[in-house]
Amino acid sequence: MTDAVENDILNDRYTLFQKIMYGGVLHGVLVVPTYWINLLITLIFPPLGEILNSLTDYLVDTFPWITWDALKHLFEYEVLTRIIYSFLLTSMFYIPGLIYTLSKLTVNTPNIPGTLQCNSDGVCTELTDEVETIKKS
Protein backbone atom coordinates (compact mmCIF):
# COMPACT_ATOMS: atom_id res chain seq x y z
CA MET A 1 0.00 0.00 0.00
CA THR A 2 1.34 3.40 -0.93
CA ASP A 3 1.08 6.53 1.16
CA ALA A 4 0.27 10.09 0.06
CA VAL A 5 3.91 11.05 -0.67
CA GLU A 6 4.47 8.00 -2.87
CA ASN A 7 1.26 8.80 -4.76
CA ASP A 8 2.48 12.36 -5.33
CA ILE A 9 5.80 11.03 -6.65
CA LEU A 10 4.07 8.56 -8.97
CA ASN A 11 1.66 11.24 -10.25
CA ASP A 12 4.50 13.78 -10.71
CA ARG A 13 3.04 16.18 -8.13
CA TYR A 14 6.00 16.02 -5.75
CA THR A 15 6.32 19.63 -4.47
CA LEU A 16 9.49 21.43 -3.44
CA PHE A 17 8.37 21.34 0.20
CA GLN A 18 7.99 17.57 0.02
CA LYS A 19 11.38 17.22 -1.66
CA ILE A 20 13.02 19.19 1.15
CA MET A 21 11.12 17.43 3.94
CA TYR A 22 11.23 13.85 2.64
CA GLY A 23 14.34 13.94 0.44
CA GLY A 24 14.82 13.90 -3.27
CA VAL A 25 15.73 17.51 -4.06
CA LEU A 26 18.16 16.35 -6.72
CA HIS A 27 16.07 13.29 -7.59
CA GLY A 28 15.95 12.64 -11.29
CA VAL A 29 18.15 13.72 -14.15
CA LEU A 30 20.49 16.62 -13.53
CA VAL A 31 22.29 17.93 -16.60
CA VAL A 32 25.31 20.15 -16.02
CA PRO A 33 26.95 21.69 -19.09
CA THR A 34 30.66 20.93 -19.35
CA TYR A 35 31.69 24.57 -19.60
CA TRP A 36 30.31 25.17 -16.08
CA ILE A 37 33.33 23.35 -14.64
CA ASN A 38 35.63 25.72 -16.48
CA LEU A 39 33.51 28.68 -15.38
CA LEU A 40 33.59 27.58 -11.74
CA ILE A 41 37.36 27.11 -11.79
CA THR A 42 37.72 30.51 -13.48
CA LEU A 43 35.68 32.13 -10.71
CA ILE A 44 37.87 30.52 -8.04
CA PHE A 45 41.26 31.25 -9.67
CA PRO A 46 41.22 32.98 -13.09
CA PRO A 47 44.71 31.92 -14.31
CA LEU A 48 43.80 28.26 -13.85
CA GLY A 49 40.63 28.91 -15.83
CA GLU A 50 42.76 30.44 -18.59
CA ILE A 51 44.95 27.32 -18.61
CA LEU A 52 41.90 25.04 -18.86
CA ASN A 53 40.43 27.26 -21.57
CA SER A 54 43.66 26.92 -23.56
CA LEU A 55 43.71 23.15 -23.16
CA THR A 56 40.08 22.56 -24.15
CA ASP A 57 40.89 21.24 -27.63
CA TYR A 58 43.85 19.13 -26.45
CA LEU A 59 42.35 17.11 -23.60
CA VAL A 60 41.63 13.42 -24.22
CA ASP A 61 39.10 11.07 -22.61
CA THR A 62 41.59 8.57 -21.21
CA PHE A 63 44.03 8.86 -18.32
CA PRO A 64 46.40 11.00 -18.11
CA TRP A 65 43.99 13.34 -20.03
CA ILE A 66 46.85 15.61 -21.12
CA THR A 67 49.22 14.75 -23.95
CA TRP A 68 52.58 16.20 -24.93
CA ASP A 69 50.87 18.23 -27.62
CA ALA A 70 48.77 19.90 -24.92
CA LEU A 71 51.87 20.77 -22.91
CA LYS A 72 53.59 22.14 -26.03
CA HIS A 73 50.50 24.23 -26.73
CA LEU A 74 50.65 25.71 -23.21
CA PHE A 75 54.14 27.04 -23.87
CA GLU A 76 53.33 28.71 -27.17
CA TYR A 77 53.92 32.45 -27.07
CA GLU A 78 50.28 33.61 -27.39
CA VAL A 79 48.93 31.13 -24.84
CA LEU A 80 51.71 31.80 -22.36
CA THR A 81 51.20 35.57 -22.59
CA ARG A 82 47.45 35.16 -21.97
CA ILE A 83 48.18 33.08 -18.86
CA ILE A 84 50.73 35.59 -17.60
CA TYR A 85 48.35 38.52 -18.26
CA SER A 86 45.62 36.69 -16.38
CA PHE A 87 47.96 36.01 -13.46
CA LEU A 88 49.20 39.62 -13.33
CA LEU A 89 45.71 41.07 -13.57
CA THR A 90 44.43 38.65 -10.93
CA SER A 91 47.19 39.75 -8.59
CA MET A 92 45.82 43.30 -8.96
CA PHE A 93 42.81 42.78 -6.66
CA TYR A 94 41.31 39.74 -8.50
CA ILE A 95 38.54 41.56 -10.43
CA PRO A 96 40.66 42.70 -13.44
CA GLY A 97 41.98 39.16 -13.92
CA LEU A 98 38.50 37.73 -13.60
CA ILE A 99 37.11 40.11 -16.22
CA TYR A 100 40.02 39.43 -18.58
CA THR A 101 39.73 35.65 -18.25
CA LEU A 102 35.93 35.60 -18.53
CA SER A 103 36.13 37.68 -21.70
CA LYS A 104 38.56 35.17 -23.20
CA LEU A 105 36.39 32.29 -21.99
CA THR A 106 33.26 33.54 -23.77
CA VAL A 107 35.10 34.30 -27.01
CA ASN A 108 36.66 30.83 -27.16
CA THR A 109 33.52 28.84 -26.29
CA PRO A 110 33.29 26.24 -29.06
CA ASN A 111 30.21 25.69 -31.20
CA ILE A 112 29.97 21.91 -31.24
CA PRO A 113 28.08 20.36 -34.17
CA GLY A 114 24.92 18.57 -33.05
CA THR A 115 24.11 21.07 -30.29
CA LEU A 116 21.61 23.90 -30.24
CA GLN A 117 22.58 27.54 -30.56
CA CYS A 118 19.99 30.17 -29.63
CA ASN A 119 19.96 33.84 -30.59
CA SER A 120 18.63 36.73 -28.52
CA ASP A 121 15.11 36.30 -29.96
CA GLY A 122 14.90 32.76 -28.58
CA VAL A 123 15.11 31.07 -31.98
CA CYS A 124 17.30 27.97 -31.70
CA THR A 125 19.02 26.17 -34.56
CA GLU A 126 20.92 22.92 -34.50
CA LEU A 127 24.59 23.36 -35.36
CA THR A 128 25.87 21.25 -38.20
CA ASP A 129 29.16 21.17 -40.04
CA GLU A 130 27.66 23.49 -42.68
CA VAL A 131 26.89 26.16 -40.06
CA GLU A 132 30.46 25.84 -38.76
CA THR A 133 31.96 26.45 -42.21
CA ILE A 134 29.70 29.47 -42.75
CA LYS A 135 30.79 31.01 -39.44
CA LYS A 136 34.50 30.41 -40.13
CA SER A 137 34.39 32.13 -43.54
Buried (B, 14 or more C-beta within 10 A) or exposed (E): EEEEBEEBBEEEEBEEEBBEEEEEEEEEEEEEEEBEEBBEBBEEBBBBBBBBBBBBEBEEEEEEEEBEEBEEBBEEEEBEEBBEBBBEBBEEEEEBBBEBBBEBBEEEEEEEEEEEEEEEEEEEEEBEEEBBEEEEE
